[in-house]
Amino acid sequence: MEELLSKLKFDEKGLIPVVTQDARTGAVLMLAYMNREAVERTISTGQGTYFSRSRQCLWVKGETSGHRQKLVSLTLDCDGDALLMKVEQTGSACHTGEYTCFHQPIVQGASLHGANALNEDYATILDRVANPRPGSYTNYLFEKGIDKMCKKIGEEATEVVIAAKNGDPEEVIYEAADLVYHLLVIMAQQGVKPEELYAELESRRG
């Protein structure tokens, strides 16, 4: 650890910025700061620990909310003045209740990372289960249970078939997105992770 810490270039206030990323989805969750003690505690405890510039003290992510961050990896950038931390995020990363602090798009282009989009949707579903919201459709499905979920899969699959028979690609896209969402809901209910689905698809290649 001492060899790593010796490479860190803290600023004049003894801080270094850290970008925190969800190791499963690849989503950037937040930007915060660490001092030397926060880095040491993060490594020794395996829990995301930061330094609050406003309160001038250490804080452990999720200590009060339960939305903790389990350390997966910690990487130093080429200049030694910034860190990238990958974590297993429990619940939401943002204090607003959003999955990520970066949820206010200024320029929104088409996503090139389909798997990440699925992973993020799956993470959002898990967050709704852990932190129910009034009026949440996801919470409604979980309240109704597996029979309702299975019924919706049948309905959405039928909608995809109808859209395809109508020869309407845009309708197919819309209905297929609904179907995929409901598949993710059932996967979450059954404890099946997206990476397990990807592994099965990989095994079928060739």
N, C-alpha and C positions, 0 to 999 in steps of 0.2 A: 504493500500500500504506500509506503514512504516514497518508493521510486515513482509511482504514479502521481502522488501529491506534489512531488518536486517539479513535475512538468507543468502543473497548473499555473496559469498566469492570472492571478486575481487582480481586480482593478484597485484603484486607490482607496476604496472603501472595504477592501478585502473580500469582494464578491466576484462570482463568475456566473454568467447566464447559462441556464440549462433548458434545452428543448426536450419536452417529455412526449414520447410517442407510444401509442398502444402497440405492443409487440405482436398482437394477433391481427389487428385490422390495418396497421400501418398508418393510422390517422394521427396527426399531430394534435395532442391533447391540450398542451399549455406551454407557456414560457414563464419561467420563474428564475430565482437566483439562489445560489448556495454560497456559504462561506466554507472555510476549511472544516469546521466541526460538522456542518450539515453533510458534506461529502463523506466524512468519516462515518457518521452515523448511518447514512444511507447504505454504505457498503457493509457495515458491521451488523445492522439490523435487518437489511433486505427490504426496508420500507422507505418509500419516497419521503425524504426530509429536506426542507427548504429553509431559507432565511427570509423573514418578512422585513422588507425595507420600511414599511409603515409602522410596524410594532417593534422593530428592532429586536427580534427574538427568533429562535428556531420554531418551526411548526412541522408536524407530521401530517402529511396529506391523509384526510379521512379520519383523523383522530376523534373528531366529534360527529361527523356525518356517517362514518362507516365506509365511505367511498375511498378505500385505501389503494395504494399503488405498490404492488410487489415487484421488486427489482428483478429485471431479466438481464440487462446489460447496461454498462456505462462506458461511453466512448468519448475520447478527447479529440477535438478537431485539429487540423494541421497546424494552426497557429498557437494552439495551447490555451486559447482564451475563451472557449465555449465547450459545453458538454452536450452530448446527446444521450438521454436515458430512455431505454425501452422498458416498459412495465406491463404487468398484467393489471388492468384497471378494473376495480370493482365499482359498479354503478357509474355515476356521472363524474367527469373530471372538473366541470365548471361549477362555480358557486351558484349560478343561475338555475342549475338543474339540467342544463344541456350536456350532452355526451362529451363535447369538446368546447374549449373556450373560443375556438375559431369557428363560429356559427353564423357570422354576419357577412355574407358575400358582398363584395363590391363589384367584381367582375366574375361572372359565373360562366365558364366554358364547359364544354362537354367533357365528362369524365372519361379518362382512358384506362381506369383501373376498376374494371367490373367486379373482380373478386373482392376488392376493398369495399366497394359499395355494398355488396352482400354481407360482408363481415360487419360493417358499420350498422346496417339494418338489424342484423342479428343481435349486436351489442345493445342497440336501442330497445329491442324487444325484451332482452334480459333486464335492462334497466327499468322498464315499465313494470315488470314482474316484481322487482325488488323495491321499487318506489312508485306505487300506483298513483295515477293522476285521474282526477274527476273527468269523465267524458272520454277517456282513452278507449279507443276501439280495441287495442291490444288487451287491455285489462278486461274489457267486456268478454272477449273470446276466452280468456283464461278463467273468468268467473263461470262461464257456461260449460266449459270443460271439453273433453276430447270429442264427444259426439257432435257438438256444434262445429268444432274445428274441421272434423272430417267432412261434415256436410258442406262447409264452405269450399273445401278442396274440390268436391264434386261439382259444385255450382260454378266455380271459377274455371275448372277444366272444360266444362260444357261451353262456357262463354268463349274460351279460346277456340274451340272447335267451330262454333258458329261464326266467329270472326274470320277464321281461315276459309270456311265454306263461302263466306261473302266476298272473299278475295280482297280484303281491306287490310293492308300491312300495318297502318297506323292503329287500327282497332286491335289487331293481333298483339302489337307491342303493349298497348294499354292493358288488355286482358291478361297477357302473359305476366306483366308486372304484378297484377293482383294475385295471380296464381303463385308466383314465386314468394310473395310476401306471406301468403297463407301456408306455404310449405315451410318457410322459416319459423313460423309460429309453432307448427307441429314439431319441427325439429327441436325447438327450444323446450317445448312441453315434454318431449321424450328424452331430453338431455343429449341430443345428438349435435355435435359441433360442426360448423362449416368445413373445417379442415379434414374431418372424417369423411365428409362427402367428396371433397377434392381428392383425397387419397383413393377412394373407391373408383372415381372417374379415371384417375391416373392408372389404376390397375387394369382398366379395361382397354387401354390403348393398344393398338396393334392387333 
